[in-house]
Structure formats: structure tokens, C-alpha cells
Amino acid sequence: MLNNIGLPGLLLIAVVVLVLFGRGKISSLMGEVGKGITSFKRGVSEGKDELEKAASEEAVDVTPTAEKDEA
């Protein structure tokens, strides 16, 4: 059923939503959606940074030193 919506169907849905909710309500809703997307991206970036920081702290230097070679 939803496979054949097409452009006219999407336009009709958009007009019905606009009539039901009004322009002001839709613009404020889209603003909130934008803020949510921005917050989500920031959270993903911060999580990635935390994982990279934890991995770098756990990294161990395994290069041989002169003291080990002499022993």
C-alpha cells in the first residue's frame, strides 16, 4: 500500500498536516527536531572521543630500552 505514494501523495499529506497543525506549530516542531539531531551528533562525537581517550590511556609502550638489551 505504501509502495505507490509518489509525489502527489506526499504533497497531499503535507497539505493535510499543515491544515491540521498550522504553520507555527510545524516550524517549532522542526526546530526541536533540529536541536535533537544536533544533540545526538554531539553525543556521538563525545562518546567517540571518550573511547579514543580510554584506548590511548590503556596503550602500553613496548619499545625495547637500552637497559633491557644489556641484561
Beta strands, then each sheet from edge to edge (+ up, - down):
end
